[in-house]
């Protein structure tokens, strides 16, 4: 029995030993640094033990342990191998997640097979399943093992096919082809084992394991498509060679056979001489034709380099350089898309090159694909490679090589978002200044060494043009900055001139506004002094003079208060006393203040919708001040007999009170506001027209101020969380288009100004009093 089984036993033993060679290769090439390598070693060791157990059981060496060692090896080993192979596929194919759920499911499945086989619950040998038929208990472990094996190996097969379909990069697709071969050989080997061909099945399983090992430990896998092309090319050349030799000898025999004294040996020698002289050129021609038909490389490197240099040599515009350079490369090599990046090295604020420095890559669109800008740290492994190696870098290397695995996640995500296949650095005087990013080839081929060499040469040719274009762009940028600075300087000069004009206007206004009350006070004071001296001051005259002095002082106080309010608005210390305020009441009090001026100018003022407005949380005194200035402004710029209307309405009534707002509009039938002045009327001391014609001269309106009313209005409204703006068709003294001032106020402001200044003054006063008492 042993003699008949000896060849099979020896074959199984040899296969089991060969597995350990794979373990040695894995440890030498990868070690235990990677999860996939560790899983593969465990898978190979268990495969080796499984095969050796089968060999030893055939020799009878394990008969002392148990009678059914081969069956148990099959039932327990195969589930474990299929589970490991499934997770090895997940790791090799870079499927996200650790897959703990699958580990748990696999462990439960193996435990179920063990329980069914060992039968700790003492189940009967014949199990009733359905009416009229039964199921043997001993067959349950086998079928449970088969179902589980099919589930996990089928999952690995489907996962490999899915990843292969989703993968677009040629190098990754080529890598997945090797794993597909490993999956296929493993499935076929197990199927042959189930069919009873143990040796053949173990051999296929070994080939599948070696294929997987080769794929895991080798980064630069031979290109499958290229190997197929070379095989077919060699086969075609061989067949053509045989055909030429055969045709030559047949033709020689047919021609010289009828010649007297014909000698086959001599004829063969002559034909051999002719073929020796003609065959090498003919074979070279045939081989070139076959290679041209089988190969996808259709370009002439020297011609490509010459045309490329001629086309980009005189380009100074970056956009055009990117379009021409990437366009020529894409057209020549059959590339889908491409982009040119300009690299700027920037340091942190401290000038530390080793910490905080980075490369900013500004994308310049090439052919049909926008290039998003990115940032690479100076310590990034990708940046170090592109900066130092002077060789193209494939996305495949970034994804798989250990030296790139420590890169920042955001850098890897940016590179992945570009969806490029190869990156070709551009150098000028040893410095990294640019990057050519190229997508996959339309043919689906990878970039071979000849392609990468040509791309490096083209990148060297691009360096001079890119450097010139960068200098030209910098010059354009500097010119644009200079123009912008000139515009800003011109604007600043205009603003300074306007401020100088405003200063002059302020001096004119202040002297004009203050002169009248001061003259009034001084005049009445001198008259009173003279009348007191000569004893002619009677009660009526004295009362009249005192009233004149009082009016002058009140006017002075009004001007000083206005200027103080503006100062508080500028320093954001405006004092507010919030309370429940009725808008209608504030407007009426403000209108009463100007009742005399309205009557004198024969102007009418009407109110509409104010009674329906909800009460505001606002400073009532300040609200009266707002409407007083607006009514004063309307009276000032509305000719005699004009009309002023104040309307109000609620906005967002469906919202809760804390989110509601109201709008008040103060409209007049005055001379209007020029469009260019609408954005400036709220500036300090800014008034349209002659600064002296608003209180005297044409209008003779005694209520004119120093040009600060609208500034105060805007400050108070904004302090209440609102906003104000003016609308007018234009300025026209004859047509009187009028103007409108719109005020939006929240019913319940969320950030109303507090009485911080008053509290501060009160605290200072208390401290002062305490110091005085102590003294």
Buried (B, 14 or more C-beta within 10 A) or exposed (E): EEEEEEEBBEBBBBBBEBBEEBBEBBEEBBEEEBEBBBBBBBBBBBBBBBBBBBBBBBBEEBEEEEEEBBBBBBBBBBBBBBBBBBBBBBBBBEBEEEBEEBEEBBEEBBEBBBBBBEBEEEEEEEEEEEEEEEEEBEEBBBEBBBEBBBBBBEBBBEBBEEBBEEBEBBBBBBBBBBBBBBBBBBBBBBEBBBEEBBBBBBBBBBBBBBBBBBBBBBEEEEBBBBEEBBEEBEEBBEEBBEEBBEEBBEEBBEEBEEEEEEEEEEBBEEBBEEBEEEBEEEBEEBBEEBBEEBBBBEBEBEEBBEEBBEBBEEBBBBBEBBBBBBBBBBEBBBBBBBBBBBBEBEBEEEEEEEEBBBBBBBBBBBBBBEBEEBBBBBBBBBBBBBBEEBEBBBBBBBBBBEEBEEBBEEBBEBBEEBBBBBBBBBBBEEEBBBBBBBBBBEBEBBBBEEBBEBBBBBBBBBBBBBBBBBEBBEEEEEEEEEEEEEEEEEEEEEEEEBEEEBEEBBEBBBEBBBEBBBEBBEBBBEBBEEBEEEEEBEEEEEEEBEEBBEBBBEBBEBBEEBBEBBEBBEEEEBBBEBEEBBBBBBBBBBBEBBEEBBEBBEBEBEBEBBEEBBBBBBBBBBBBBBBBBBBBBBBBBBBEEBBBBBBBBBEEEEEEEEEBBBBBBBBBBBBBBBEEBBEEBBBBBBBBBEBBBBBEEEBEBEBBBBBBBBBBBBBBBBBBBBEBBBBBEBBEEEEBBBBBBBBBBBBBBEEBBEBEBEEEEEEEEEEEEEEEEEE
